[in-house]
Amino acid sequence: MQSLLNRTQQILPSGSANILARTFIQPIQDRRIYQHPILEIPEKKKVDFTWNGVKLQGYEGEALSSSLIANGQTVFGFHTRDGSPQGIFCANGQCSQCMVVVDGLSKKSCMIPLEEGMNVKYAELTLPKSHESFSTKDIPTKEVDVLIIGGGPSGLSASIELGKQGVDVLCIDDKDRFGGKLVLQTHKFFGSAEECYAGTRGYRIGEILEKEVRKYESVTLKNNSTALAVYSDKTIGILTNGKYELIKPKKLLVATGAREKFLSFPGNTLPGVYGAGAFQTLVNRDLVKCSDKVMIIGGGNVGLIGGYHAIQAGIEVVGLVEALPECGGYKVHEDKLRRLGVPIMTRHTIVEAKGDGKVEQVVIAQLDDNWNIIEGTYQTYDVDTILLAVGLEECREFTDKAKKYGLDVYSAGDAQEIAEASAAMFTGKIAGRKILKSLGKKIQIPEEWEEKAEILKSKPGEVQLEREQFEDNEGFFPVFHCFQDIPCDACTAACSHGNIETGEEGITEIPQFIGEVDDCDGCLRCVSECPGLAVTLVDCNDDPDNPVVTFPYEIWKSDVKVGSKVEVIDDFGATIGRFPVERIIKRGETLLVSVKMPFKYAKSAASVVKKIEKVDPQLIYEKKSPKDSSIVCRCERITAGEIRKVIKDGARDMNQIKIATRAGMGACGSKTCNSVIGRIFREEGIPPEDITPRVMRPLYVEVSMGAFAGLD
Ligand code: FES
């Protein structure tokens, strides 16, 4: 197998990829998650399907890509240009890398629900079946007052505002359930408890919003429904379970969210290089353990929380790499990983992914202040997965085209500006009210809504390690292991006695206990509801010199037992000692573990953990990385070197690059490579104002031609 794949690193003669596909076999494995500290494992109907002639089982209705990976199949086909293996990257319908042949037709497996008896094969060149007879139907056109594209936090929040006023709304989403990225989030959310469910888990917020929308009869929710294009006659083409229709709305709200950025490095197309959203889709939505060992690239909130989700799913996180001097995500997220023993390597970068047909190793290296790799700092880790969390970009194509054709269009959530889901709920509400006003409804947009949306979008502040603390060993008192201003008031809202307050600046400030001795009744709500798992409660009532400290705990639950000793660590990840567990109670999916320890440790004790064993890298001194061999356009397998050459030859127009190299002409329609090409321009010193952007042309999503003819 090794030699077979190595031989294909050149351009293949036509048809060779088909031969490769017929000879490549991946062992069948059971990669399902059968226990999870937060998620219940639902009963689902099993169905049989075939994969390259082999019978496999999956769950009816789950994404076909998840069924395949749950059976250990990560290579979905071989690229016709270079024969390189390909598999999922985004699991979000954006990158087109997950193509397989289903019952004779090419389909994106991450967007196809599994059905009994499906005949699935590697993506390879196939000739379409010819039909002697077929029938077609007229394409229906439907008028609605408001079409909302995207049923995530912003689209659902706008639907609620519009539904309350009885407006005729069609809200579509291309997934099998509503909630957008909320569906993938098992952690409790930050933000405002009163306004946007801070302290509630993301997937539950999605359920709450959907339930609320369904109360309003004037709102129709349609899932598995993909918007394809905006046309010049102000209609929008949508495809629902294979049926095509045109929607003519009076108002359009684009709530399409964001897509993940790709990164250019050698080996970046190997199966096992996943966007963070794909990883969370597999692990949290579809309960597929797609990895045993992962390296995370990117220290924003997405990467940090992705690492925590991986650990909850029983996946070893070998490390997290961040190019900046500090992680950009919330410190409480970072601290959770550090306390678990995950090395966080700032000022480092990924150099290369290595492997034969899939990811087997990752090479990272340290950066100097000028962003150059410091020679001699290369480290190679054995991993099977690389999770890319290197930023998001707004899905704007529908907005731009609708504006061009004169539609009255609005946008909200990440499609408007990348921010947290809490902010998306607000921008959705505001967009809903703006649309109501434009429809002539007498309705106000509360002035403070814009302000609140801005607060929820605010970036984390400076880290402040000093704070006032409750000094005496009397009664109950909480300790906040939260050292950074972030927009969150879950703990202040949890305290029914009003003993916890943030500062004058409002919910972005670090919380404090403002009560006196005996003001706290030890209800533990602040401990259980803090999304950062950053509040502990000290109980000095029975034994002031040896109080009981209660910690939130969400990982290896069966390892923590009353009477056993657990490792207690401080805010900086250092072990304080091992102390006996006095009591365990359950609040929702969080365990509250009470541990008795000397008072001198009680205020610095931040967490109980079983630390992950640190994986040592192999130190390898490599030659300068061949970065121009990195793939930029995955669909057409165009390298950074090919694009750089055209730029050096004088190209300043993205459309020229497309014609000269074919970068951006593939199935994904340049959604993956556009930002990477922008980066190469920057590397070559070309300012953004000198670059002519690409003309985005419909369709924005691949669709079979028959759909437009209403083919039965
Ligand atoms: S993995 Fe299916 S489109 Fe990206």
Boltz pocket constraint, residues with backbone or C-beta under 6 A from the ligand:
constraints:
  - pocket:
      binder: B
      contacts: [[A, 87], [A, 88], [A, 89], [A, 90], [A, 91], [A, 92], [A, 93], [A, 94], [A, 95], [A, 96], [A, 97], [A, 98], [A, 99], [A, 108], [A, 109], [A, 110], [A, 111]]
      max_distance: 6.0
